[in-house]
Amino acid sequence: MGVSAFRANRQRLGWKKVPVSASSLTVDSILVRDSEPNTANLEGGVVVLSVRAGSYFGFNEVATEIWTMLAEPCRIGLIFDSLSERHSVDAATLAHDVTPFLQSLVENRLVRVLGPDEAP
């Protein structure tokens, strides 16, 4: 599911946005899945159910790769490096395409940004 689909679902369901500025995520930010959402593997992707958000999210194969990486604390730069190697995509394209998706995960409280005292 792309970022636009996240936005459409959020608007349709009347979700409240959690204030997180786009500038708060950098390649050095460390993200990890929140403990609340439940995950189910489906053919070619993952579905994440969040009771707190009052919705579910369907992830395509690339989003599923990212979700899998976020099972453990992971630096955004490492996510970019891994995706770049697997899919032969340049850093600028990854930053443009993946950062809004990561921001959506944070805004919907599916993942959280670890502070310096929480980072591994």
NUPALUM-189823 format. One record per residue: residue number from 1; x, y, z of N, C-alpha, C, O in turn. Coordinates in steps of 0.1 Angstrom, whole numbers, plus 5000, padded with zeros to 4 digits. Atoms other than C-alpha are relative to their C-alpha. Layout:
// NUPALUM-189823
{NUM,{X,Y,Z},{X,Y,Z},{X,Y,Z},{X,Y,Z}}
...
END
This chain:
// NUPALUM-189823
{1,{5009,4988,5000},{5000,5000,5000},{5009,5012,5000},{5018,5013,5008}}
{2,{4992,4988,5001},{5015,5033,4990},{4995,5011,5010},{4985,5009,5017}}
{3,{5002,4989,4990},{5016,5065,5010},{4986,5006,4997},{4979,5010,5006}}
{4,{5013,4994,5003},{4986,5079,4991},{4988,4992,5005},{4978,4997,5009}}
{5,{5011,5009,4994},{4965,5049,5002},{4999,5002,5015},{4988,5001,5020}}
{6,{5000,4997,4985},{4975,5056,5038},{4992,5012,5002},{4983,5013,5011}}
{7,{5007,4988,4998},{4963,5091,5034},{4985,4999,4998},{4977,5005,5005}}
{8,{5014,5002,5003},{4931,5081,5018},{4993,4993,5011},{4982,4997,5015}}
{9,{5006,5007,4989},{4923,5056,5045},{4999,5008,5013},{4989,5008,5019}}
{10,{5000,4991,4988},{4932,5081,5073},{4989,5010,4998},{4982,5012,5008}}
{11,{5011,4990,5002},{4909,5107,5058},{4986,4994,5000},{4977,4999,5007}}
{12,{5013,5006,5001},{4881,5083,5051},{4995,4995,5014},{4983,4996,5017}}
{13,{5004,5005,4987},{4882,5069,5087},{5001,5011,5011},{4998,5009,5022}}
{14,{5000,4989,4991},{4887,5103,5103},{5011,4999,5011},{5009,5003,5022}}
{15,{4989,5001,4991},{4920,5095,5119},{5005,5013,5005},{5005,5023,4998}}
{16,{4993,4989,4995},{4937,5120,5141},{5015,4999,4997},{5021,4988,4999}}
{17,{4986,5000,5003},{4972,5129,5130},{5008,5002,5013},{5005,5011,5021}}
{18,{4991,4997,4989},{5000,5126,5156},{5010,5009,4995},{5016,5007,4984}}
{19,{4991,4990,5005},{5021,5157,5152},{5015,4995,5000},{5021,4993,5010}}
{20,{4986,5003,5002},{5055,5146,5138},{5004,5007,4987},{4998,5005,4976}}
{21,{4996,4992,5012},{5073,5169,5114},{5008,4991,4991},{5015,4982,4995}}
{22,{4992,5007,5010},{5088,5156,5082},{5015,5001,5003},{5022,4991,5000}}
{23,{4986,4998,4998},{5121,5169,5093},{5005,4992,5012},{5017,4991,5014}}
{24,{4996,5007,4988},{5121,5147,5124},{5007,4986,4996},{5014,4981,5004}}
{25,{4993,5013,5004},{5132,5116,5104},{5012,5003,4991},{5011,5011,4982}}
{26,{4988,4998,5008},{5167,5115,5091},{5006,4986,4998},{5001,4976,5003}}
{27,{4994,5013,5002},{5190,5087,5079},{5006,4994,5013},{5008,4982,5014}}
{28,{4995,5004,4987},{5203,5085,5115},{4989,4996,5010},{4992,4991,5020}}
{29,{5011,5004,4991},{5168,5080,5130},{4999,4985,5001},{5001,4978,4992}}
{30,{5002,5015,4997},{5162,5046,5146},{4986,4998,5002},{4980,5003,5011}}
{31,{5014,5003,4999},{5128,5031,5141},{4998,4985,5005},{5007,4977,5003}}
{32,{5003,5013,4996},{5112,5000,5156},{4985,4999,5000},{4978,5008,5003}}
{33,{5015,5003,4999},{5077,4984,5154},{4995,5003,5014},{5002,5001,5024}}
{34,{5007,4999,4987},{5053,4994,5181},{4995,4987,5004},{4993,4978,4995}}
{35,{5005,5013,4995},{5041,4965,5202},{4985,4998,4998},{4981,4986,4999}}
{36,{5014,5001,5001},{5004,4972,5196},{4995,4993,4988},{4986,4985,4989}}
{37,{5006,5006,5012},{4997,4963,5160},{5002,4985,4999},{5013,4979,5003}}
{38,{4999,5014,5003},{4990,4927,5150},{5003,4998,4985},{4998,5006,4977}}
{39,{4996,5002,5014},{5005,4913,5118},{4996,4986,4995},{4997,4976,5002}}
{40,{5003,5013,5007},{4994,4886,5094},{5006,5000,4986},{5005,5010,4979}}
{41,{4993,5001,5013},{5014,4874,5065},{4990,4995,4990},{4983,4985,4992}}
{42,{5008,5004,5011},{4996,4871,5032},{5009,4998,4988},{5020,5002,4988}}
{43,{4992,5002,5012},{5008,4860,4998},{5004,5013,4994},{4996,5022,4990}}
{44,{4994,4988,5006},{5031,4888,4986},{5000,5012,5009},{5003,5023,5004}}
{45,{5000,4988,4991},{5027,4910,5016},{4996,4997,5014},{4995,4986,5018}}
{46,{5004,5001,4986},{5016,4917,5051},{4988,5009,5002},{4987,5019,4996}}
{47,{5010,4991,4996},{4985,4931,5067},{5002,5003,5015},{5005,4993,5023}}
{48,{4997,4995,4987},{4989,4951,5099},{4987,5005,5006},{4981,5014,5000}}
{49,{5012,4995,4994},{4959,4956,5122},{5004,5008,5013},{5011,5003,5021}}
{50,{4998,4991,4988},{4960,4985,5147},{4987,5004,5006},{4979,5011,5000}}
{51,{5012,4997,4993},{4932,4987,5171},{5000,5015,5004},{4990,5022,5003}}
{52,{4999,4986,4996},{4945,5021,5183},{4997,5009,4988},{4990,5019,4990}}
{53,{5003,4992,5012},{4944,5035,5147},{4986,4997,4995},{4980,5005,4987}}
{54,{5014,5004,5004},{4910,5017,5142},{5000,4996,4985},{4990,4998,4979}}
{55,{4999,5004,5014},{4922,5003,5109},{5010,4989,4998},{5018,4985,5007}}
{56,{4990,5009,5004},{4943,4978,5090},{5007,5006,4988},{5002,5014,4981}}
{57,{4992,4995,5011},{4971,4984,5065},{5005,4988,4992},{5011,4979,4998}}
{58,{4995,5011,5008},{4980,4962,5036},{5013,5005,4994},{5014,5016,4988}}
{59,{4987,4996,5005},{5017,4963,5026},{5004,4992,4988},{5001,4979,4988}}
{60,{4995,5007,5012},{5031,4954,4992},{5014,4993,5004},{5018,4994,5016}}
{61,{4987,5008,4997},{5064,4934,4989},{5011,5009,5006},{5018,5005,5015}}
{62,{4990,4991,4995},{5087,4964,4994},{4997,5005,5014},{5005,5005,5023}}
{63,{5004,4996,4986},{5067,4977,5024},{5002,4989,5010},{5005,4991,5021}}
{64,{4998,5011,4992},{5068,4942,5038},{5015,4998,5004},{5018,4994,5015}}
{65,{4986,5000,4997},{5106,4942,5035},{5003,5010,5011},{5011,5006,5021}}
{66,{4997,4990,4990},{5107,4974,5055},{4994,4996,5013},{5001,4997,5024}}
{67,{5007,5004,4987},{5082,4961,5081},{5008,4989,5007},{5010,4989,5019}}
{68,{4992,5011,4995},{5104,4930,5085},{5012,5005,5007},{5016,5001,5018}}
{69,{4988,4994,4994},{5135,4951,5091},{4997,5007,5013},{5006,5008,5022}}
{70,{5004,4992,4988},{5116,4971,5117},{4996,4991,5012},{4992,4996,5022}}
{71,{5003,5009,4989},{5110,4940,5139},{5010,5003,5011},{5007,5001,5023}}
{72,{4989,4996,4990},{5143,4951,5156},{5003,5015,4997},{5001,5019,4986}}
{73,{4996,4986,5003},{5155,4987,5160},{5009,5001,4988},{5019,4993,4987}}
{74,{4993,4999,5012},{5168,4998,5127},{5002,5015,4996},{4992,5022,4996}}
{75,{4997,4986,5005},{5185,5030,5114},{4995,5001,4986},{4996,4992,4978}}
{76,{5005,4998,5013},{5168,5045,5084},{5010,4999,4989},{5007,4993,4979}}
{77,{4989,5001,5010},{5201,5047,5066},{5002,4985,4996},{5006,4982,4985}}
{78,{4998,5014,5003},{5204,5009,5069},{4988,4994,4992},{4991,4986,4983}}
{79,{5011,5003,5008},{5169,5005,5055},{5003,5004,4985},{5001,4996,4976}}
{80,{4997,4995,5013},{5179,5026,5025},{5011,4991,4993},{5010,4988,4982}}
{81,{4989,5008,5006},{5212,5006,5020},{4995,4987,4996},{4998,4982,4985}}
{82,{5005,5013,5003},{5194,4973,5021},{4991,5000,4988},{4992,4992,4979}}
{83,{5009,4999,5011},{5167,4984,4997},{5007,5003,4987},{5004,4998,4976}}
{84,{4992,4996,5011},{5192,4999,4974},{5007,4988,4994},{5008,4986,4982}}
{85,{4993,5013,5005},{5212,4966,4972},{4990,4990,4994},{4993,4985,4983}}
{86,{5010,5010,5005},{5181,4945,4967},{4993,5003,4987},{4989,4995,4979}}
{87,{5008,4996,5011},{5164,4966,4942},{5007,5009,4990},{5001,5015,4981}}
{88,{4992,4991,5008},{5192,4986,4925},{4994,5014,4998},{4991,5018,4986}}
{89,{5006,4987,5001},{5177,5019,4933},{5009,5010,5007},{5016,5007,5017}}
{90,{4990,4990,4995},{5197,5051,4939},{4994,5006,5013},{4982,5006,5016}}
{91,{5003,4994,4986},{5197,5069,4973},{4990,5011,4999},{4981,5012,5007}}
{92,{5009,4989,5001},{5178,5100,4961},{4986,4995,4997},{4976,5000,5003}}
{93,{5013,5005,5003},{5149,5079,4947},{4995,4993,5013},{4983,4994,5016}}
{94,{5004,5007,4988},{5148,5058,4979},{4995,5011,5010},{4985,5009,5016}}
{95,{5004,4990,4990},{5147,5089,5001},{4987,5006,4996},{4979,5009,5005}}
{96,{5012,4994,5004},{5120,5104,4980},{4988,4991,5002},{4977,4995,5005}}
{97,{5011,5010,5000},{5098,5072,4979},{4998,4994,5014},{4986,4992,5018}}
{98,{5001,5008,4987},{5105,5056,5013},{4998,5009,5012},{4991,5005,5021}}
{99,{5002,4992,4988},{5107,5085,5037},{4986,5003,5003},{4982,5003,5015}}
{100,{5014,4997,4997},{5070,5095,5033},{4993,4987,5006},{4984,4988,5014}}
{101,{5006,5012,4995},{5061,5058,5039},{5004,4998,5015},{4995,4995,5023}}
{102,{4996,5001,4986},{5082,5057,5071},{4993,5010,5009},{4989,5007,5020}}
{103,{5007,4989,4992},{5067,5090,5082},{4985,4995,5003},{4980,4998,5013}}
{104,{5014,5005,4998},{5032,5074,5077},{4999,4990,5011},{4990,4989,5019}}
{105,{4999,5010,4989},{5042,5045,5099},{5001,5006,5013},{4994,5002,5023}}
{106,{4998,4993,4987},{5053,5069,5126},{4987,5007,5003},{4982,5007,5015}}
{107,{5012,4992,4998},{5022,5091,5122},{4988,4991,5005},{4980,4995,5013}}
{108,{5011,5009,4996},{4999,5061,5125},{5004,4991,5012},{4996,4982,5016}}
{109,{4995,5007,4988},{5019,5048,5155},{5002,4985,4998},{5000,4977,5008}}
{110,{4997,5014,5003},{5027,5015,5138},{5015,4998,5004},{5019,4987,5007}}
{111,{4986,5001,4996},{5064,5022,5145},{5003,5013,5009},{4995,5022,5009}}
{112,{4996,4989,4992},{5082,5045,5169},{5014,5004,4998},{5022,4995,4995}}
{113,{4986,4995,5001},{5113,5066,5168},{5006,4999,5013},{5001,5004,5023}}
{114,{4993,5002,4988},{5138,5056,5194},{5008,5012,5004},{5014,5018,4995}}
{115,{4992,4989,4995},{5154,5083,5215},{5014,4995,5002},{5017,4983,5002}}
{116,{4986,5004,4998},{5191,5084,5221},{5002,4990,5012},{5011,4982,5012}}
{117,{4999,5009,4988},{5186,5067,5255},{4994,4986,4998},{4997,4977,5006}}
{118,{5007,5013,5003},{5166,5038,5239},{5008,4993,4989},{5006,4981,4988}}
{119,{4993,5006,5011},{5189,5032,5209},{5009,4988,5004},{5016,4990,5015}}
{120,{4991,5012,4996},{5208,4998,5209},{5014,5004,4999},{5023,4996,5002}}
END
